[in-house]
Amino acid sequence: MPNDPMTAVARYVDAFNRGDADAMAAQCADPMQILDGMAPHVWHGPTAGADWWRDVVAEGEHLGASQYRITLGEPRRVDVTGPHAYVVVPATRSAPSGG
């Protein structure tokens, strides 16, 4: 399905796993919102993806972790209404060097 929001989520995660912040940003709509267990927990607006990435890298440096990888679980909710989508998908972040 070309407008399946999970396609964009999967592409974003693939880019994250490669450390390609530009490819991550290319998957983001404006407005975008990211909710995460990591502080500050919510990122929104046109720079949400880049801001979140910056905070992930900073947290990794603080924890002595790098080479983060995300593994997605099965989506719990995918709602599409016109051009808008709401996606809830469990994700696990790991780092082979700690964190």
OpenMM code with the backbone's topology and positions (N, CA, C; nanometers):
from openmm import Vec3, app, unit

residues = "MET PRO ASN ASP PRO MET THR ALA VAL ALA ARG TYR VAL ASP ALA PHE ASN ARG GLY ASP ALA ASP ALA MET ALA ALA GLN CYS ALA ASP PRO MET GLN ILE LEU ASP GLY MET ALA PRO HIS VAL TRP HIS GLY PRO THR ALA GLY ALA ASP TRP TRP ARG ASP VAL VAL ALA GLU GLY GLU HIS LEU GLY ALA SER GLN TYR ARG ILE THR LEU GLY GLU PRO ARG ARG VAL ASP VAL THR GLY PRO HIS ALA TYR VAL VAL VAL PRO ALA THR ARG SER ALA PRO SER GLY GLY".split()
positions = [
    Vec3(0.0851, -0.1171, 0.0000),
    Vec3(0.0000, 0.0000, 0.0000),
    Vec3(0.0903, 0.1243, 0.0000),
    Vec3(0.0858, 0.2077, -0.1045),
    Vec3(0.1789, 0.3203, -0.1145),
    Vec3(0.1622, 0.4247, -0.0049),
    Vec3(0.0439, 0.4399, 0.0521),
    Vec3(0.0227, 0.5392, 0.1568),
    Vec3(0.0186, 0.4783, 0.2960),
    Vec3(0.0703, 0.3585, 0.3096),
    Vec3(0.0751, 0.2918, 0.4391),
    Vec3(0.1768, 0.3633, 0.5288),
    Vec3(0.1334, 0.4216, 0.6402),
    Vec3(0.2277, 0.4937, 0.7250),
    Vec3(0.3389, 0.4049, 0.7813),
    Vec3(0.3144, 0.2753, 0.7911),
    Vec3(0.4198, 0.1867, 0.8414),
    Vec3(0.5378, 0.1785, 0.7441),
    Vec3(0.5131, 0.2072, 0.6159),
    Vec3(0.6240, 0.2121, 0.5203),
    Vec3(0.7193, 0.3247, 0.5577),
    Vec3(0.6642, 0.4405, 0.5898),
    Vec3(0.7477, 0.5540, 0.6310),
    Vec3(0.8186, 0.5234, 0.7626),
    Vec3(0.7487, 0.4585, 0.8558),
    Vec3(0.8111, 0.4224, 0.9838),
    Vec3(0.9283, 0.3273, 0.9595),
    Vec3(0.9079, 0.2263, 0.8766),
    Vec3(1.0148, 0.1289, 0.8480),
    Vec3(1.1335, 0.1962, 0.7801),
    Vec3(1.1072, 0.2865, 0.6860),
    Vec3(1.2163, 0.3592, 0.6200),
    Vec3(1.2914, 0.4469, 0.7189),
    Vec3(1.2175, 0.5111, 0.8086),
    Vec3(1.2800, 0.5955, 0.9105),
    Vec3(1.3722, 0.5110, 0.9985),
    Vec3(1.3232, 0.3966, 1.0420),
    Vec3(1.4029, 0.3095, 1.1288),
    Vec3(1.5241, 0.2540, 1.0539),
    Vec3(1.5068, 0.2183, 0.9285),
    Vec3(1.6207, 0.1713, 0.8488),
    Vec3(1.7282, 0.2798, 0.8405),
    Vec3(1.6847, 0.4042, 0.8168),
    Vec3(1.7798, 0.5156, 0.8107),
    Vec3(1.8469, 0.5366, 0.9461),
    Vec3(1.7695, 0.5263, 1.0535),
    Vec3(1.8249, 0.5388, 1.1884),
    Vec3(1.9340, 0.4347, 1.2097),
    Vec3(1.9041, 0.3111, 1.1715),
    Vec3(1.9999, 0.2022, 1.1932),
    Vec3(2.1271, 0.2215, 1.1115),
    Vec3(2.1205, 0.3000, 1.0034),
    Vec3(2.2390, 0.3335, 0.9243),
    Vec3(2.3053, 0.4616, 0.9739),
    Vec3(2.2406, 0.5327, 1.0674),
    Vec3(2.2929, 0.6606, 1.1157),
    Vec3(2.2791, 0.7713, 1.0130),
    Vec3(2.1775, 0.7628, 0.9269),
    Vec3(2.1566, 0.8582, 0.8181),
    Vec3(2.0465, 0.9565, 0.8554),
    Vec3(2.0841, 1.0650, 0.9227),
    Vec3(1.9863, 1.1624, 0.9719),
    Vec3(1.9114, 1.2297, 0.8573),
    Vec3(1.9755, 1.2514, 0.7422),
    Vec3(1.9063, 1.3134, 0.6290),
    Vec3(1.7958, 1.2229, 0.5761),
    Vec3(1.8232, 1.0926, 0.5646),
    Vec3(1.7204, 0.9982, 0.5179),
    Vec3(1.6073, 0.9874, 0.6196),
    Vec3(1.6410, 0.9993, 0.7495),
    Vec3(1.5368, 0.9987, 0.8522),
    Vec3(1.4453, 1.1191, 0.8317),
    Vec3(1.5044, 1.2364, 0.8131),
    Vec3(1.4262, 1.3594, 0.7966),
    Vec3(1.3383, 1.3527, 0.6726),
    Vec3(1.3855, 1.2844, 0.5686),
    Vec3(1.3080, 1.2734, 0.4447),
    Vec3(1.1777, 1.1965, 0.4652),
    Vec3(1.1676, 1.1165, 0.5694),
    Vec3(1.0463, 1.0399, 0.5968),
    Vec3(0.9472, 1.1160, 0.6839),
    Vec3(0.9871, 1.2313, 0.7327),
    Vec3(0.9045, 1.3059, 0.8274),
    Vec3(0.8138, 1.4057, 0.7581),
    Vec3(0.6905, 1.4050, 0.8007),
    Vec3(0.5947, 1.5052, 0.7542),
    Vec3(0.6040, 1.6257, 0.8457),
    Vec3(0.5477, 1.7336, 0.8017),
    Vec3(0.5397, 1.8515, 0.8866),
    Vec3(0.3915, 1.8854, 0.8993),
    Vec3(0.3335, 1.8785, 1.0133),
    Vec3(0.3993, 1.8583, 1.1416),
    Vec3(0.4230, 1.7108, 1.1720),
    Vec3(0.5225, 1.6856, 1.2514),
    Vec3(0.5568, 1.5501, 1.2964),
    Vec3(0.5674, 1.5541, 1.4476),
    Vec3(0.5375, 1.4402, 1.5080),
    Vec3(0.5516, 1.4302, 1.6520),
    Vec3(0.6096, 1.2939, 1.6856),
    Vec3(0.7081, 1.2928, 1.7743),
    Vec3(0.7693, 1.1693, 1.8226),
    Vec3(0.7507, 1.1650, 1.9735),
    Vec3(0.7021, 1.0524, 2.0218),
    Vec3(0.6912, 1.0277, 2.1660),
    Vec3(0.7896, 0.9167, 2.1994),
    Vec3(0.8653, 0.9328, 2.3068),
    Vec3(0.9681, 0.8358, 2.3428),
    Vec3(0.9825, 0.8324, 2.4941),
    Vec3(1.0337, 0.7225, 2.5445),
    Vec3(1.0601, 0.7106, 2.6871),
    Vec3(1.1784, 0.7944, 2.7311),
    Vec3(1.2597, 0.8374, 2.6367),
    Vec3(1.3780, 0.9187, 2.6658),
    Vec3(1.3355, 1.0652, 2.6812),
    Vec3(1.3905, 1.1317, 2.7804),
    Vec3(1.3621, 1.2743, 2.7989),
    Vec3(1.4145, 1.3526, 2.6794),
    Vec3(1.3439, 1.4540, 2.6389),
    Vec3(1.2290, 1.5184, 2.6997),
    Vec3(1.0944, 1.4546, 2.6643),
    Vec3(1.0957, 1.3379, 2.6034),
    Vec3(0.9775, 1.2540, 2.5790),
    Vec3(0.8913, 1.2927, 2.4589),
    Vec3(0.8876, 1.4193, 2.4194),
    Vec3(0.8052, 1.4616, 2.3065),
    Vec3(0.8864, 1.5585, 2.2196),
    Vec3(0.8848, 1.5314, 2.0894),
    Vec3(0.9465, 1.6198, 1.9905),
    Vec3(0.8401, 1.6446, 1.8853),
    Vec3(0.8232, 1.7688, 1.8427),
    Vec3(0.7200, 1.7971, 1.7436),
    Vec3(0.7625, 1.9131, 1.6557),
    Vec3(0.6952, 1.9222, 1.5426),
    Vec3(0.7223, 2.0301, 1.4498),
    Vec3(0.8117, 1.9873, 1.3349),
    Vec3(0.8530, 2.0824, 1.2544),
    Vec3(0.9285, 2.0503, 1.1335),
    Vec3(1.0666, 1.9912, 1.1603),
    Vec3(1.1207, 2.0114, 1.2792),
    Vec3(1.2541, 1.9576, 1.3106),
    Vec3(1.2482, 1.8425, 1.4103),
    Vec3(1.1304, 1.7833, 1.4293),
    Vec3(1.1144, 1.6771, 1.5302),
    Vec3(1.2145, 1.5635, 1.5110),
    Vec3(1.2271, 1.5140, 1.3894),
    Vec3(1.3175, 1.4028, 1.3636),
    Vec3(1.4622, 1.4378, 1.3936),
    Vec3(1.5059, 1.5530, 1.3467),
    Vec3(1.6439, 1.5961, 1.3705),
    Vec3(1.6685, 1.6239, 1.5186),
    Vec3(1.5715, 1.6839, 1.5846),
    Vec3(1.5865, 1.7129, 1.7278),
    Vec3(1.5949, 1.5835, 1.8087),
    Vec3(1.5090, 1.4875, 1.7741),
    Vec3(1.5107, 1.3587, 1.8435),
    Vec3(1.6453, 1.2894, 1.8214),
    Vec3(1.6934, 1.2889, 1.6965),
    Vec3(1.8228, 1.2261, 1.6649),
    Vec3(1.9349, 1.2905, 1.7460),
    Vec3(1.9354, 1.4232, 1.7531),
    Vec3(2.0363, 1.4954, 1.8309),
    Vec3(2.0326, 1.4503, 1.9775),
    Vec3(1.9125, 1.4340, 2.0315),
    Vec3(1.8999, 1.3931, 2.1711),
    Vec3(1.9401, 1.2471, 2.1916),
    Vec3(1.9130, 1.1604, 2.0940),
    Vec3(1.9566, 1.0208, 2.1021),
    Vec3(2.1088, 1.0144, 2.1069),
    Vec3(2.1736, 1.0896, 2.0183),
    Vec3(2.3203, 1.0901, 2.0138),
    Vec3(2.3776, 1.1452, 2.1447),
    Vec3(2.3175, 1.2539, 2.1958),
    Vec3(2.3645, 1.3124, 2.3218),
    Vec3(2.3479, 1.2144, 2.4374),
    Vec3(2.2332, 1.1460, 2.4424),
    Vec3(2.2130, 1.0480, 2.5493),
    Vec3(2.3144, 0.9350, 2.5372),
    Vec3(2.3405, 0.8917, 2.4150),
    Vec3(2.4400, 0.7871, 2.3932),
    Vec3(2.5771, 0.8277, 2.4423),
    Vec3(2.6164, 0.9505, 2.4122),
    Vec3(2.7457, 0.9993, 2.4605),
    Vec3(2.7491, 1.0013, 2.6126),
    Vec3(2.6401, 1.0461, 2.6725),
    Vec3(2.6312, 1.0519, 2.8191),
    Vec3(2.6404, 0.9123, 2.8812),
    Vec3(2.5788, 0.8130, 2.8154),
    Vec3(2.5768, 0.6759, 2.8676),
    Vec3(2.6939, 0.5906, 2.8200),
    Vec3(2.7762, 0.6467, 2.7310),
    Vec3(2.8863, 0.5697, 2.6753),
    Vec3(2.8390, 0.4660, 2.5748),
    Vec3(2.7300, 0.4945, 2.5068),
    Vec3(2.6736, 0.4013, 2.4095),
    Vec3(2.6822, 0.4622, 2.2699),
    Vec3(2.6901, 0.3751, 2.1716),
    Vec3(2.6895, 0.4194, 2.0326),
    Vec3(2.6341, 0.3065, 1.9471),
    Vec3(2.6258, 0.3323, 1.8191),
    Vec3(2.5767, 0.2333, 1.7238),
    Vec3(2.4382, 0.1805, 1.7623),
    Vec3(2.3509, 0.2743, 1.8010),
    Vec3(2.2145, 0.2358, 1.8358),
    Vec3(2.1456, 0.1669, 1.7191),
    Vec3(2.0597, 0.0733, 1.7514),
    Vec3(1.9740, 0.0066, 1.6532),
    Vec3(1.8334, 0.0015, 1.7103),
    Vec3(1.7366, 0.0143, 1.6217),
    Vec3(1.5967, 0.0022, 1.6600),
    Vec3(1.5403, -0.1221, 1.5928),
    Vec3(1.4666, -0.1984, 1.6707),
    Vec3(1.3915, -0.3123, 1.6180),
    Vec3(1.2447, -0.2856, 1.6459),
    Vec3(1.1632, -0.2921, 1.5415),
    Vec3(1.0205, -0.2656, 1.5568),
    Vec3(0.9438, -0.3931, 1.5879),
    Vec3(0.8415, -0.3782, 1.6711),
    Vec3(0.7468, -0.4857, 1.6960),
    Vec3(0.6299, -0.4721, 1.6002),
    Vec3(0.5268, -0.5476, 1.6244),
    Vec3(0.4058, -0.5397, 1.5432),
    Vec3(0.3274, -0.4139, 1.5815),
    Vec3(0.2787, -0.3404, 1.4830),
    Vec3(0.2020, -0.2195, 1.5136),
    Vec3(0.0809, -0.2519, 1.6011),
    Vec3(0.0594, -0.1685, 1.7002),
    Vec3(-0.0580, -0.1842, 1.7865),
    Vec3(-0.1755, -0.1041, 1.7334),
    Vec3(-0.1419, 0.0035, 1.6615),
    Vec3(-0.2484, 0.0870, 1.6078),
    Vec3(-0.1954, 0.1630, 1.4868),
    Vec3(-0.2704, 0.1603, 1.3797),
    Vec3(-0.2397, 0.2380, 1.2601),
    Vec3(-0.3718, 0.2953, 1.2107),
    Vec3(-0.3894, 0.4242, 1.2310),
    Vec3(-0.5115, 0.4925, 1.1892),
    Vec3(-0.4753, 0.5945, 1.0822),
    Vec3(-0.5470, 0.5899, 0.9722),
    Vec3(-0.5264, 0.6857, 0.8638),
    Vec3(-0.6589, 0.7551, 0.8368),
    Vec3(-0.6566, 0.8869, 0.8406),
    Vec3(-0.7729, 0.9683, 0.8081),
    Vec3(-0.7259, 1.0744, 0.7097),
    Vec3(-0.7627, 1.0543, 0.5841),
    Vec3(-0.7169, 1.1484, 0.4814),
    Vec3(-0.5651, 1.1501, 0.4766),
    Vec3(-0.5052, 1.2691, 0.4835),
    Vec3(-0.3594, 1.2782, 0.4764),
    Vec3(-0.2896, 1.2594, 0.6112),
    Vec3(-0.3653, 1.2293, 0.7159),
    Vec3(-0.3091, 1.2184, 0.8506),
    Vec3(-0.3030, 1.0725, 0.8965),
    Vec3(-0.1999, 1.0416, 0.9736),
    Vec3(-0.1855, 0.9057, 1.0266),
    Vec3(-0.1429, 0.9128, 1.1719),
    Vec3(-0.1865, 0.8143, 1.2455),
    Vec3(-0.1472, 0.7965, 1.3857),
    Vec3(-0.1006, 0.6517, 1.3973),
    Vec3(0.0239, 0.6340, 1.4413),
    Vec3(0.0840, 0.5010, 1.4477),
    Vec3(0.1369, 0.4771, 1.5884),
    Vec3(0.1046, 0.3611, 1.6428),
    Vec3(0.1622, 0.3167, 1.7707),
    Vec3(0.2300, 0.1841, 1.7422),
    Vec3(0.3610, 0.1809, 1.7582),
    Vec3(0.4363, 0.0582, 1.7331),
    Vec3(0.5443, 0.0452, 1.8397),
    Vec3(0.5489, -0.0695, 1.9074),
    Vec3(0.6543, -0.0881, 2.0070),
    Vec3(0.7895, -0.0989, 1.9376),
    Vec3(0.8892, -0.0418, 2.0015),
    Vec3(1.0239, -0.0433, 1.9449),
    Vec3(1.1237, -0.0677, 2.0567),
    Vec3(1.2290, -0.1392, 2.0219),
    Vec3(1.3366, -0.1647, 2.1167),
    Vec3(1.4628, -0.0998, 2.0619),
    Vec3(1.5253, -0.0179, 2.1440),
    Vec3(1.6512, 0.0466, 2.1049),
    Vec3(1.7642, -0.0237, 2.1777),
    Vec3(1.8653, -0.0606, 2.1043),
    Vec3(1.9807, -0.1246, 2.1664),
    Vec3(2.1077, -0.0612, 2.1132),
    Vec3(2.2166, -0.0830, 2.1842),
    Vec3(2.3473, -0.0341, 2.1432),
    Vec3(2.4508, -0.1384, 2.1805),
    Vec3(2.5231, -0.1914, 2.0827),
    Vec3(2.6201, -0.2955, 2.1126),
    Vec3(2.7336, -0.2499, 2.2040),
    Vec3(2.7558, -0.1160, 2.2113),
    Vec3(2.8647, -0.0665, 2.2945),
    Vec3(2.8165, -0.0142, 2.4290),
    Vec3(2.7012, -0.0599, 2.4744),
    Vec3(2.6478, -0.0157, 2.6034),
    Vec3(2.5109, 0.0453, 2.5842),
    Vec3(2.4593, 0.1093, 2.6921),
    Vec3(2.3332, 0.1831, 2.6852),
    Vec3(2.2189, 0.0981, 2.6536),
] * unit.nanometer
topology = app.Topology()
chain = topology.addChain("A")
for resn in residues:
    res = topology.addResidue(resn, chain)
    for name in ("N", "CA", "C"):
        topology.addAtom(name, app.Element.getBySymbol(name[0]), res)
